[in-house]
Amino acid sequence: MITGHVFIATSLDGYIARENGDLDWLLKYNDAGEDHGYNDFINRIDVIVMGRGTYESVRKMGEWFYTRPVLVLSAKLSAQTVPAELTGKVRFSDKSPRDAMAMLSSEGSRHVYVDGGQVIQSFLKCRMISDMVITTVPILLGAGRTLFGKGQRDLELVQKNTRSFPSGLVQSAYDIIR
Ligand SMILES: NC(=O)c1ccc[n+]([C@@H]2O[C@H](COP(=O)([O-])OP(=O)(O)OC[C@H]3O[C@@H](n4cnc5c(N)ncnc54)[C@H](OP(=O)(O)O)[C@@H]3O)[C@@H](O)[C@H]2O)c1
């Protein structure tokens, strides 16, 4: 069975990026010298699905640092050709979450990293996320791009564990009850 997994950081007030996409408030924790578990997480992942917002944000950073194939969900990009330097690493698709997961499953993928606020919200609505690791950054941004948005129906979670880091980050893992 194919399953979706979330590993994401959010401000204490629920934003994953500033309105303009900036991650300055988050990236400074890369220098904290702490292991927040990303490598362990990504080692269990076959493929990454992300929204156009996340793809465009990563492209602006310059370096392509993903070690897994990436499927970018986007109506806008699906008609475009993948940039030459990303050929074989990235695909564009306008599939729905359910159809995207069916395609990836037919290709042999089992564990999918789902990334980007709007895309995570869509996958949650389709009940295509099994678990989430959410790292909370001790900052209130006041505005920005939300992780969960509005209109989500009740979705019960089982808290698996929580750990805190000297930097002030607090990370909780949740399973989603189906
Ligand atoms: N804090 C963190 O750990 C973290 C992690 C990841 C990303 N981010 C940041 O979050 C921002 C991006 O998140 P976001 O919420 O703005 O955008 P997103 O979820 O990455 O992308 C949203 C876009 O994806 C496309 N899309 C295609 N299928 C979709 C579907 N089923 N549901 C929703 N969208 C779909 C739509 O573009 P089309 O109109 O082209 O279809 C939509 O506008 C960036 O700034 C990124 O740097 C932060």
PDBQT file of the ligand as one rigid body, heavy atoms in Angstrom, charges set to zero:
ROOT
HETATM    1  N1  LIG A 201       8.308  25.386   6.669  1.00  0.00    +0.000 N 
HETATM    2  C1  LIG A 201       8.589  24.330   5.919  1.00  0.00    +0.000 C 
HETATM    3  O1  LIG A 201       9.100  23.302   6.405  1.00  0.00    +0.000 OA
HETATM    4  C2  LIG A 201       8.212  24.361   4.467  1.00  0.00    +0.000 A 
HETATM    5  C3  LIG A 201       8.125  23.167   3.737  1.00  0.00    +0.000 A 
HETATM    6  C4  LIG A 201       7.701  23.223   2.417  1.00  0.00    +0.000 A 
HETATM    7  C5  LIG A 201       7.419  24.433   1.835  1.00  0.00    +0.000 A 
HETATM    8  N2  LIG A 201       7.541  25.563   2.564  1.00  0.00    +0.000 N 
HETATM    9  C6  LIG A 201       7.225  26.854   1.961  1.00  0.00    +0.000 C 
HETATM   10  O2  LIG A 201       5.825  26.901   1.746  1.00  0.00    +0.000 OA
HETATM   11  C7  LIG A 201       5.552  27.683   0.576  1.00  0.00    +0.000 C 
HETATM   12  C8  LIG A 201       4.757  26.840  -0.385  1.00  0.00    +0.000 C 
HETATM   13  O3  LIG A 201       3.584  26.355   0.216  1.00  0.00    +0.000 OA
HETATM   14  P1  LIG A 201       2.159  26.786  -0.352  1.00  0.00    +0.000 P 
HETATM   15  O4  LIG A 201       1.117  26.273   0.564  1.00  0.00    +0.000 OA
HETATM   16  O5  LIG A 201       2.188  28.237  -0.655  1.00  0.00    +0.000 OA
HETATM   17  O6  LIG A 201       2.099  26.046  -1.770  1.00  0.00    +0.000 OA
HETATM   18  P2  LIG A 201       2.268  24.524  -2.263  1.00  0.00    +0.000 P 
HETATM   19  O7  LIG A 201       1.331  23.629  -1.546  1.00  0.00    +0.000 OA
HETATM   20  O8  LIG A 201       3.703  24.152  -2.296  1.00  0.00    +0.000 OA
HETATM   21  O9  LIG A 201       1.800  24.712  -3.786  1.00  0.00    +0.000 OA
HETATM   22  C9  LIG A 201       0.492  25.126  -4.065  1.00  0.00    +0.000 C 
HETATM   23  C10 LIG A 201       0.261  25.075  -5.551  1.00  0.00    +0.000 C 
HETATM   24  O10 LIG A 201       0.354  23.733  -5.997  1.00  0.00    +0.000 OA
HETATM   25  C11 LIG A 201      -0.538  23.530  -7.091  1.00  0.00    +0.000 C 
HETATM   26  N3  LIG A 201      -1.396  22.367  -6.851  1.00  0.00    +0.000 N 
HETATM   27  C12 LIG A 201      -1.563  21.341  -7.707  1.00  0.00    +0.000 A 
HETATM   28  N4  LIG A 201      -2.367  20.405  -7.210  1.00  0.00    +0.000 NA
HETATM   29  C13 LIG A 201      -2.754  20.850  -6.003  1.00  0.00    +0.000 A 
HETATM   30  C14 LIG A 201      -3.604  20.306  -5.040  1.00  0.00    +0.000 A 
HETATM   31  N5  LIG A 201      -4.210  19.116  -5.165  1.00  0.00    +0.000 N 
HETATM   32  N6  LIG A 201      -3.791  21.015  -3.907  1.00  0.00    +0.000 NA
HETATM   33  C15 LIG A 201      -3.166  22.194  -3.725  1.00  0.00    +0.000 A 
HETATM   34  N7  LIG A 201      -2.342  22.771  -4.638  1.00  0.00    +0.000 NA
HETATM   35  C16 LIG A 201      -2.137  22.096  -5.784  1.00  0.00    +0.000 A 
HETATM   36  C17 LIG A 201      -1.309  24.817  -7.264  1.00  0.00    +0.000 C 
HETATM   37  O11 LIG A 201      -0.600  25.522  -8.300  1.00  0.00    +0.000 OA
HETATM   38  P3  LIG A 201      -1.166  25.557  -9.815  1.00  0.00    +0.000 P 
HETATM   39  O12 LIG A 201      -2.041  26.750  -9.850  1.00  0.00    +0.000 OA
HETATM   40  O13 LIG A 201       0.031  25.648 -10.665  1.00  0.00    +0.000 OA
HETATM   41  O14 LIG A 201      -1.945  24.278 -10.016  1.00  0.00    +0.000 OA
HETATM   42  C18 LIG A 201      -1.104  25.552  -5.965  1.00  0.00    +0.000 C 
HETATM   43  O15 LIG A 201      -1.133  26.947  -6.095  1.00  0.00    +0.000 OA
HETATM   44  C19 LIG A 201       6.908  28.070  -0.003  1.00  0.00    +0.000 C 
HETATM   45  O16 LIG A 201       7.221  29.369   0.404  1.00  0.00    +0.000 OA
HETATM   46  C20 LIG A 201       7.858  27.063   0.619  1.00  0.00    +0.000 C 
HETATM   47  O17 LIG A 201       9.172  27.561   0.746  1.00  0.00    +0.000 OA
HETATM   48  C21 LIG A 201       7.923  25.556   3.855  1.00  0.00    +0.000 A 
ENDROOT
TORSDOF 0
